[in-house]
Amino acid sequence: MLKLLWKKGFLSMRPTWKGSISFGLVYIPVAVYPATREEKISFRQLRSSDLSPIRYKKVAEADSKEVAADQIVKGFEYERGRYVVLKDEDFEKVRIESTHSIDITDFVDLDQVDPKFFYKPYFLEPQKGGEKAYAVLHKALGGTGKIGIAKVVISNREHLAAVKPDGFFLILELMHFASEILSTEVLKNGSATAVSDKELKMAQALIDSMAVSWEPEKYRDEYRTALMEIIEQKAQNREIAAKAPTPPAPTNVVDLVKVLQDSLNRTQSLKQKRGSASSSGRRATNALVKQRRRTSALG
């Protein structure tokens, strides 16, 4: 088996940092762990003749000459072709002190916050001496339906964040600032289209027929899995046949009710088949158990 250069999903036991949650005069020592990871397949660009990796040189646009690292400065383009150069001391003036503190300034109702604001979760683990206060905050937030709004510094950048109860733990979820959320004014208002009662009831019936309990494990990145399979096969000098995609047929808006009805019938039929297969399996298992019992009794 090819040893690939990607990690298999285990929570790293090394925290991002250790610090405290603070609100009022309360300080709760915590360790911060990443709660997600990106399963990204990375590629190198190679020369086709000998697979030598490609490197890029930093060159000036004016004369295409290579520029040494000590000759490169940072500039902000405030007009096309005109720049303000910033030096290290300029960045030092606005450098944010990494206090390793999650400073809660407000508590708000979770249902008041648009989900678009949240984007990156971290686990918060209580540290020695903070278990009691951690448990109190966890239960208090769960009982009130509120979340703590905080400021936190991660990787030398200040973030807006929320402290939220999640299962038996608290999580810190980084948030977008209001200025980062884009307006929907440029989009067409899809909900303004007239919908008949029949179409609505049929759509609701289809949704109900497809409703299941949330099981995140069953949803997988099929593209990544298929691509990794190709990489594995090619690494072993074995080619794999490409699978031709089947494009979905466009829905005819005029026949929307018929499409919904056909979808509902198909979903119900699939459920009946699965139920029948499960019943047959149970009957076969029960028959086998009875047969074994009779055999044991005769013996």
C-alpha positions as CSV (number, residue, x, y, z in Angstrom):
1,M,0.0,0.0,0.0
2,L,1.3,3.4,-1.0
3,K,2.2,5.6,2.0
4,L,0.5,8.8,1.1
5,L,1.5,12.2,2.5
6,W,-1.8,13.0,4.2
7,K,-2.9,12.4,7.8
8,K,-5.7,10.1,8.8
9,G,-8.3,11.7,11.0
10,F,-7.3,11.9,14.6
11,L,-7.6,14.9,16.9
12,S,-4.1,16.2,17.4
13,M,-3.3,16.2,21.1
14,R,-1.3,19.4,20.8
15,P,-3.4,22.5,21.6
16,T,-3.3,25.6,19.4
17,W,-2.6,27.5,22.6
18,K,-3.5,27.5,26.3
19,G,-5.0,30.5,28.0
20,S,-8.3,31.4,29.7
21,I,-11.9,32.4,29.1
22,S,-12.7,35.7,30.9
23,F,-16.0,37.4,31.6
24,G,-16.6,39.8,34.4
25,L,-14.1,38.8,37.1
26,V,-14.2,35.1,36.2
27,Y,-11.2,33.4,34.6
28,I,-11.4,29.9,33.4
29,P,-8.1,28.2,32.2
30,V,-8.6,26.3,29.0
31,A,-6.7,24.6,26.2
32,V,-7.8,25.4,22.6
33,Y,-7.8,22.6,20.0
34,P,-8.8,22.7,16.3
35,A,-12.1,21.0,15.8
36,T,-11.8,20.4,12.1
37,R,-9.2,19.6,9.5
38,E,-9.0,20.1,5.8
39,E,-8.6,17.0,3.7
40,K,-6.9,18.5,0.8
41,I,-5.0,16.7,-1.9
42,S,-1.9,18.7,-2.9
43,F,-0.1,18.5,-6.2
44,R,3.4,19.6,-7.4
45,Q,3.9,21.0,-10.8
46,L,6.6,18.9,-12.7
47,R,8.5,19.0,-15.9
48,S,6.9,16.3,-18.1
49,S,10.2,14.9,-19.5
50,D,11.8,13.9,-16.2
51,L,9.2,14.8,-13.5
52,S,11.6,17.4,-12.0
53,P,9.6,19.8,-9.6
54,I,9.0,23.3,-10.9
55,R,10.2,26.3,-8.8
56,Y,9.2,29.9,-9.3
57,K,11.5,32.9,-9.1
58,K,10.5,36.3,-7.9
59,V,11.0,38.8,-10.7
60,A,10.2,42.5,-11.2
61,E,7.5,43.3,-13.7
62,A,9.5,46.3,-15.0
63,D,12.5,44.4,-16.3
64,S,11.8,40.6,-15.6
65,K,15.0,40.5,-13.4
66,E,15.1,38.3,-10.4
67,V,14.8,40.1,-7.1
68,A,16.7,39.1,-3.9
69,A,14.7,38.6,-0.7
70,D,16.3,41.5,1.1
71,Q,15.3,43.8,-1.8
72,I,11.5,43.0,-1.5
73,V,9.2,45.3,0.5
74,K,5.5,45.3,1.2
75,G,3.3,47.9,-0.5
76,F,-0.4,48.7,-0.6
77,E,-1.8,49.8,-4.0
78,Y,-4.1,52.8,-3.2
79,E,-4.4,53.8,-6.9
80,R,-3.6,51.8,-10.0
81,G,0.2,51.7,-10.2
82,R,0.7,53.8,-7.1
83,Y,1.8,52.2,-3.8
84,V,2.4,53.1,-0.1
85,V,5.3,51.1,1.3
86,L,5.0,49.7,4.8
87,K,8.0,48.8,6.9
88,D,8.4,46.5,9.9
89,E,8.0,49.4,12.3
90,D,4.7,50.3,10.7
91,F,3.3,46.8,11.4
92,E,4.7,47.0,15.0
93,K,2.5,50.0,15.7
94,V,-0.6,48.0,15.2
95,R,0.6,44.6,16.4
96,I,-2.0,43.0,18.6
97,E,-0.6,41.5,21.8
98,S,-1.3,37.7,21.9
99,T,-2.8,37.5,25.4
100,H,-4.1,34.0,25.1
101,S,-7.4,35.2,26.6
102,I,-10.9,34.7,25.2
103,D,-12.5,37.9,26.4
104,I,-16.3,37.6,26.5
105,T,-17.9,41.1,26.3
106,D,-21.5,40.2,25.6
107,F,-24.0,37.3,25.8
108,V,-26.6,37.0,23.1
109,D,-29.4,34.6,22.0
110,L,-27.9,32.0,19.6
111,D,-31.0,32.2,17.4
112,Q,-30.4,35.9,16.9
113,V,-27.1,35.3,15.1
114,D,-27.2,34.5,11.3
115,P,-25.4,31.2,10.7
116,K,-23.3,32.9,8.0
117,F,-21.3,34.6,10.7
118,F,-19.8,31.3,12.0
119,Y,-16.9,29.7,10.1
120,K,-14.3,27.8,12.2
121,P,-14.8,25.9,15.4
122,Y,-12.3,25.0,18.1
123,F,-12.6,22.7,21.1
124,L,-12.2,24.2,24.6
125,E,-10.8,21.9,27.2
126,P,-10.9,22.9,30.9
127,Q,-7.4,22.9,32.6
128,K,-6.5,22.2,36.1
129,G,-8.3,24.4,38.6
130,G,-10.9,25.6,36.0
131,E,-13.2,22.5,35.9
132,K,-15.9,23.9,38.2
133,A,-16.2,27.3,36.5
134,Y,-16.1,25.6,33.1
135,A,-19.0,23.3,34.0
136,V,-21.0,26.2,35.4
137,L,-20.5,28.3,32.3
138,H,-21.4,25.3,30.1
139,K,-24.6,24.6,31.9
140,A,-25.5,28.3,32.2
141,L,-25.2,28.8,28.4
142,G,-27.1,25.6,27.7
143,G,-29.9,26.6,30.0
144,T,-30.3,30.2,28.7
145,G,-29.8,29.5,25.0
146,K,-27.2,32.2,24.9
147,I,-23.6,32.3,23.5
148,G,-20.7,34.4,24.6
149,I,-19.4,36.9,22.1
150,A,-15.7,37.4,22.5
151,K,-12.5,38.7,21.0
152,V,-9.5,36.4,20.7
153,V,-6.1,36.6,19.1
154,I,-5.0,33.6,17.0
155,S,-1.9,33.7,14.7
156,N,-1.3,37.4,15.5
157,R,-4.8,38.3,14.2
158,E,-7.7,39.5,16.2
159,H,-10.9,37.5,15.6
160,L,-14.5,37.8,16.6
161,A,-15.7,34.6,18.2
162,A,-18.5,32.8,20.0
163,V,-18.3,30.6,23.1
164,K,-21.0,27.9,22.7
165,P,-22.0,24.7,24.5
166,D,-21.6,21.6,22.4
167,G,-22.3,18.2,24.0
168,F,-20.3,17.9,27.2
169,F,-17.8,20.6,26.1
170,L,-17.6,24.3,25.2
171,I,-16.5,25.3,21.7
172,L,-14.9,28.5,20.4
173,E,-16.2,29.3,17.0
174,L,-14.5,32.1,15.0
175,M,-16.9,34.5,13.4
176,H,-16.9,37.0,10.5
177,F,-17.2,40.6,11.3
178,A,-20.3,42.3,10.0
179,S,-18.4,44.1,7.3
180,E,-17.3,40.7,5.8
181,I,-20.8,39.5,5.2
182,L,-22.0,40.3,1.7
183,S,-25.4,41.7,0.9
184,T,-28.1,39.7,-1.0
185,E,-29.4,42.8,-2.7
186,V,-27.9,41.8,-6.0
187,L,-29.6,38.4,-6.0
188,K,-33.0,37.7,-7.5
189,N,-35.7,37.1,-4.8
190,G,-36.6,33.5,-5.4
191,S,-39.2,33.4,-2.6
192,A,-41.2,36.1,-4.4
193,T,-42.3,33.6,-7.2
194,A,-45.9,32.6,-6.9
195,V,-46.4,29.0,-5.6
196,S,-49.7,27.0,-5.8
197,D,-51.0,25.1,-2.8
198,K,-50.8,21.9,-4.7
199,E,-47.1,22.4,-5.5
200,L,-46.3,23.4,-1.9
201,K,-48.1,20.4,-0.4
202,M,-46.5,18.0,-2.9
203,A,-43.0,19.5,-2.1
204,Q,-43.7,19.2,1.6
205,A,-44.8,15.6,1.2
206,L,-41.6,14.8,-0.7
207,I,-39.5,16.4,2.0
208,D,-41.3,14.4,4.7
209,S,-40.7,11.2,2.8
210,M,-37.0,11.9,2.5
211,A,-36.6,13.1,6.1
212,V,-34.1,11.1,8.2
213,S,-32.1,11.5,11.4
214,W,-28.9,13.5,10.9
215,E,-25.9,11.0,10.5
216,P,-22.9,13.1,9.3
217,E,-20.8,9.9,8.9
218,K,-22.8,8.8,5.9
219,Y,-21.9,11.9,3.8
220,R,-18.5,11.5,2.3
221,D,-16.3,13.3,-0.2
222,E,-16.8,11.0,-3.1
223,Y,-14.6,13.1,-5.4
224,R,-11.6,12.9,-3.1
225,T,-12.1,9.2,-2.5
226,A,-12.2,8.5,-6.3
227,L,-9.2,10.7,-6.9
228,M,-7.2,9.0,-4.2
229,E,-8.1,5.6,-5.8
230,I,-6.7,6.8,-9.1
231,I,-3.5,8.0,-7.4
232,E,-3.1,4.7,-5.6
233,Q,-3.6,2.8,-8.9
234,K,-1.2,4.9,-10.8
235,A,1.5,4.7,-8.0
236,Q,1.3,0.9,-8.5
237,N,1.5,1.3,-12.3
238,R,-2.1,0.2,-12.8
239,E,-4.5,2.3,-14.8
240,I,-8.1,2.8,-13.8
241,A,-11.0,3.3,-16.3
242,A,-12.6,6.7,-16.1
243,K,-16.3,6.8,-15.1
244,A,-18.5,8.8,-17.4
245,P,-20.7,11.2,-15.4
246,T,-24.5,11.1,-16.0
247,P,-25.8,14.7,-16.3
248,P,-29.1,15.2,-14.5
249,A,-32.2,16.0,-16.7
250,P,-33.4,19.5,-16.2
251,T,-36.7,19.9,-14.4
252,N,-39.6,21.2,-16.6
253,V,-41.2,24.0,-14.6
254,V,-44.5,23.4,-16.3
255,D,-44.6,19.8,-15.1
256,L,-43.3,20.6,-11.6
257,V,-46.3,18.9,-9.9
258,K,-45.7,15.8,-11.9
259,V,-42.0,15.7,-11.2
260,L,-42.7,16.1,-7.5
261,Q,-45.3,13.3,-7.6
262,D,-42.9,11.0,-9.5
263,S,-40.2,11.8,-7.0
264,L,-42.5,11.0,-4.1
265,N,-43.6,7.7,-5.6
266,R,-39.9,6.8,-6.3
267,T,-38.9,7.6,-2.7
268,Q,-41.8,5.6,-1.2
269,S,-41.0,2.7,-3.5
270,L,-37.4,2.6,-2.4
271,K,-38.4,2.7,1.3
272,Q,-40.8,-0.2,0.8
273,K,-38.0,-2.2,-0.9
274,R,-35.6,-1.5,1.9
275,G,-38.3,-2.4,4.4
276,S,-39.1,-5.7,2.6
277,A,-35.4,-6.6,2.4
278,S,-35.0,-6.0,6.1
279,S,-38.1,-8.1,6.9
280,S,-36.8,-11.0,4.7
281,G,-33.5,-10.8,6.4
282,R,-35.1,-10.9,9.8
283,R,-37.3,-13.9,8.8
284,A,-34.2,-15.8,7.5
285,T,-32.3,-15.1,10.7
286,N,-35.2,-16.2,12.9
287,A,-35.6,-19.4,10.8
288,L,-31.9,-20.2,11.2
289,V,-32.0,-19.6,15.0
290,K,-35.0,-22.0,15.3
291,Q,-33.3,-24.6,13.2
292,R,-30.2,-24.5,15.4
293,R,-32.4,-24.7,18.5
294,R,-34.1,-27.9,17.2
295,T,-30.7,-29.4,16.3
296,S,-29.4,-28.7,19.7
297,A,-32.5,-30.2,21.3
298,L,-32.1,-33.4,19.3
299,G,-28.5,-33.7,20.1
